[in-house]
Amino acid sequence: MLSLAGWAYVKLPYNGGISICQDNCSDDSDEKLTFESFYNLAEIMDSLITLFTDRLGLNRDQFDTFCAQLKVKSLKKKEHLIREGSVCNFMGFVSSGTLRSYVKNNDGEFNNDFYFDHDFVSAYTSFLTRMPTNCNIEALTDSTIHYISYEKLNGLIDHDNAFLKLSKYVSDTYFIRKCKRETSFLKHSASERLERLSSLYPEIEQRVSQYHIASYLGVKPESLSRIKLLTYINK
């Protein structure tokens, strides 16, 4: 993690820069970033710097401009980042914590994604289309999200179309995740899907309950227990 002394290049505006949103992800209710919160930004900002400079080819000034538009939302366990029927107005980055995305029908809730440290988090179809989302995003642990609003991001793009690289990267990330999940359900067994999930997120079983993992894999919790037992026996 970067030390606080390593933050000399981050140009926060004089009147506050990054702020903390305590309510919904909107510009209506926020507080200025505290010293402690700023210090805790080091790891997520290090990840974003690498993304901007190494992956996207953007420069430090563009990174600073982006950072000046970020806000922060803190979620308690079981609190929702967004609910079905709302229009998603944010593109977020998980600074810390674990969240799940799920859809509901008459038969219950069904997980379709998880978000861990340094993942993008958004109801992205709603973010792009400006239509109400059919998904819910809930914190499975106390979590902190750094986010930029739809209006702020598009304002950056209008000012400098180099920020389209960021939008494309996020869109590509979501598209690839969606394709991999759909292909996995068509091609792989539940046991193989569990193996791939555990490989992608080695700590998932310490951070997510078996019930939620089973839902994501499309099996019952008792079936997941049998799959894990058989996997252990066959090793």
Secondary structure as the mmCIF struct_conf table of DSSP 4:
data_model
#
loop_
_struct_conf.conf_type_id
_struct_conf.id
_struct_conf.beg_label_comp_id
_struct_conf.beg_label_asym_id
_struct_conf.beg_label_seq_id
_struct_conf.end_label_comp_id
_struct_conf.end_label_asym_id
_struct_conf.end_label_seq_id
HELX_RH_3T_P HELX_RH_3T_P1 LEU A 4 TRP A 7
TURN_TY1_P TURN_TY1_P1 ALA A 8 TYR A 9
TURN_TY1_P TURN_TY1_P2 TYR A 14 ASN A 15
BEND BEND1 GLY A 17 ILE A 18
STRN STRN1 SER A 19 CYS A 21
BEND BEND2 ASP A 23 SER A 29
STRN STRN2 ASP A 30 LYS A 32
HELX_LH_PP_P HELX_LH_PP_P1 LEU A 33 THR A 34
HELX_RH_AL_P HELX_RH_AL_P1 PHE A 35 ASN A 40
TURN_TY1_P TURN_TY1_P3 LEU A 41 LEU A 41
HELX_RH_AL_P HELX_RH_AL_P2 ALA A 42 THR A 50
HELX_RH_PI_P HELX_RH_PI_P1 LEU A 51 ARG A 55
BEND BEND3 LEU A 56 LEU A 56
HELX_RH_AL_P HELX_RH_AL_P3 ARG A 60 CYS A 67
TURN_TY1_P TURN_TY1_P4 ALA A 68 GLN A 69
STRN STRN3 LYS A 71 LEU A 75
TURN_TY1_P TURN_TY1_P5 LYS A 77 LYS A 78
STRN STRN4 HIS A 80 ILE A 82
TURN_TY1_P TURN_TY1_P6 GLU A 84 GLY A 85
BEND BEND4 SER A 86 SER A 86
HELX_LH_PP_P HELX_LH_PP_P2 VAL A 87 CYS A 88
STRN STRN5 PHE A 90 SER A 96
STRN STRN6 LEU A 99 ASN A 105
TURN_TY1_P TURN_TY1_P7 ASN A 106 ASP A 107
STRN STRN7 GLY A 108 TYR A 115
TURN_TY1_P TURN_TY1_P8 ASP A 117 HIS A 118
STRN STRN8 PHE A 120 VAL A 121
HELX_RH_AL_P HELX_RH_AL_P4 TYR A 124 THR A 129
BEND BEND5 MET A 131 MET A 131
BEND BEND6 ASN A 134 ASN A 134
STRN STRN9 ASN A 136 ALA A 139
BEND BEND7 LEU A 140 THR A 141
STRN STRN10 SER A 143 SER A 149
HELX_RH_AL_P HELX_RH_AL_P5 TYR A 150 HIS A 159
HELX_RH_3T_P HELX_RH_3T_P2 ASN A 161 PHE A 163
HELX_RH_AL_P HELX_RH_AL_P6 LEU A 164 LYS A 187
BEND BEND8 HIS A 188 HIS A 188
HELX_RH_AL_P HELX_RH_AL_P7 ALA A 190 LEU A 200
BEND BEND9 TYR A 201 TYR A 201
TURN_TY1_P TURN_TY1_P9 PRO A 202 GLU A 203
HELX_RH_AL_P HELX_RH_AL_P8 ILE A 204 ARG A 207
BEND BEND10 VAL A 208 VAL A 208
HELX_RH_AL_P HELX_RH_AL_P9 GLN A 210 LEU A 217
TURN_TY1_P TURN_TY1_P10 GLY A 218 GLY A 218
BEND BEND11 VAL A 219 VAL A 219
HELX_RH_AL_P HELX_RH_AL_P10 PRO A 221 ASN A 234
#
